[in-house]
Amino acid sequence: MSLVLYYAPITCALAPYVTLTEAGADFEARPVNLRTAQNRTPEFHALNPKHQVPVLVIDGVPLTENVAMHVWINRTYPAAKLMPAGLMEEVKAISLLSFCSSGIHPFLSRINSPAKVCDVPGTEESVKKVSAGILFEKFKVVDDMLAGREFFFDHFTAPDAHFFWCYRRGTQFNLDMAQFKNCTAHFERMSQRASVKKVLAFEKDVQAAFAKAA
């Protein structure tokens, strides 16, 4: 089986990189430079007309969206147990993945690029402030979920990887995350996993290569 993951630094492509690694999958990670609009080229458009990463190409067939990728990885590599056992627990995991994608990620994006959601002059700081307030509501929900727990379920699963990216992105905006003690503890535990160390090392190398080529 041929697996190619199109990856851009800082982005949520980190999550499937982690789950593919946890699954023991043999995959190639191909860097995409968003700063040079490599995601807007005709070649990338053929893979994903949404112009976004990640894209996981499976035997030549592109698959997009993190939730779908995690489901595919889990079903292809069941021994890795990237989803909890049992239908109800599995759909709860999918619900958490969806929450990361559609409940948390959009507000991280608004903080990062406020002009993309409101181009009225002088509104950037207001967009950031409102978005941060809503983001903190989301993190509080997750903080409560993680109370007294090492992971979301009784072992590492795909939602742990996806939320790690969400929380990491939040820390990159210099937000005051001190109130989310359970999320912070989860983040620190995840940072010690071999799969996470691997992707962060890869990301560092890619960023250095992009900087050298600039």
N, C-alpha and C positions, 0 to 999 in steps of 0.2 A: 504494500500500500504506500502511495506517495502522499505525503502531507506537507503543505507549505503554509506557514502562518505569516501573513503580512502584518508587520509590527512597526509602530511609530513610538518613539520615546514619550514618556509621561502619560500616554493614552491608556484607555481601558483594555488595550491589547495585552496588557500585562496579565490580566486574569486568565485567558485561555493558554497563555504561555505557561503559567503556573500549573494549571490542571493537566495540560499535555505532559508536562514534566513529571507531575505526580503519578500520572498513568503509565509512565515508562514508554511513552510513544516516541517513535523515531520520526522527528519532523525537522524541517528546515525553517528557520526564521529569516524572512527577508525584510530588511529595514525599508521604511517609507519615510522620506523627508517631507514633512508637512510645510516646513518653512520655505521650501523651494517649490511648493505646490505639486509635488510628485503624485499626490493623490488626485490631481486634476488632469493627468495625462490621458491620452486615448487608451493606452495600455491598461492603466488602472481602471478607467471607466468600464472597460470590457469585463473586468472582474467584479466591480461593484459600482454601478451608476450612482449610488448614494455618496460616493467619494469619501467613504469613511473606513477606518480600520477599527477592529481587526477584520481580516478576511481569512478564512481557513479554506484552502483549496485541497479537496480530497479527490485524489485520482483525476485531477483536472477539472473537478466540479467545484465552483466557489460556494461557500456557505458563509452567510453574514449573520450578525447579531449574536451577542455573547450568550444569551439564554439558550439559543438553538445549539451553539457550539458546545456548551457544557453538557447538554442533554445527549448530543451525539457522542462526545468523548466518553461519557459515563456508560452508554450502551455499547460502545465499541470496546471499551476496556473495563468490563464489570468488576474485575478483580481488584481494581483500585478503589472501589466503593466511593466514588465521587458524589454519589447521592445516597441518602439514607435508605435503608430497606423498608419495604412496605409502601403501598400506594399513597396513603395519607401523608406519610412523612416525606415521600418523594415530591408530591405536589406542594407541600409546605416549602420544600427547598426551592422549587421552581418559583413559588410566590416570592421568596426572599431574593432570588436572582432578578426577578422582574422589578422588585422594589428598588434594588440597586440601580437597574438600568433606567427605569422610568420615574422613580420617586426621588432618588438622590442625584443621579448624574446630571439631569437638566439644570439644577441649581448650581452645581459646580461649574457647568459651562457658562452660566450667566455671570458668575463672579469672574471667570476668566476672560470672557468677551462680552461685556455688557452692551456694547454697541450693536451686537447682532440681534438683540431683542428690543432695543429702544435706541433710535438714532437721533433723538431730540438732544440738541446741545445742552451740556450741563447736567445730564441725568445719570451719568455713569456711576457716581458714588451712591446715588439713591438706589439704583438697580442692585449694586453690590450689597448694600445694607439690607435691603428687603430680602434678597436671595439668601444672604447669610443667616437671617432670622429664620427663614423657612428651613434651610439646611440644618440648623441646630435642632429644630423640632424633629426632623427625621433622625438625626443622630441620637436624640434622647430616646426615641422608640427603640433603636437598636441597642442602646446602652442598657435599657431595661431587659431586653431579650437576653443579653449576655451576662446578666447578674448571676454570679455563682457558677458560671460555665466557662470552660476552656474554649469550646467552639459552639457553633449554633446547634449542632446535634451532638451525638455521643462520640463523634470522631471528626476529623477534618473532612469537609465536603466542599464542593464548588462554591457555595455561597461565602465561605470563609475567604476564598481567593478574591472573589469579586468585591466583597466589602473591604478587604484590605486595600484594594486600589482606591475605592471611594474615600476611605479615611486618609490614606496617604495623600491623595490630591487635596483634601481639605487642609492638611498640615502645610502644604506648599503655598497656601495663600496667607500664611501668618495669622490664621484665625486662632482665637483663644479656645483651645480644646480641653482645657484643664478639667472642666466639669464632667467630661465623659470618661470617667475612670475605667469603666469596663471596656469601652471601645479602645482606649489607649493600651490597656493590658493585652487585649486581643491583638492589636497592631504590633506590639512588642514581641508577642509569642510568634506571630506569623513571620516577623522579620528574621527569626532564627531558623526558619525552615530552609532546607537545602534548595528547594525549588524556587523560593523567593530570592535567596542569595544569588542563585544562578541567573535569574531574569534581571536583577538589579546590576549584576556585573556586565551582562550582555548590553543592557541599556547604556551603561557608562561608556562601553566601547563604541557603541553606535553614535552616541553624542560626540565623542572625541573625533570619530571619523567624519561626521558631518561638519564639525567645526574646522577640521583640517582642510576639507574640500571647499569651504566657503571662500 
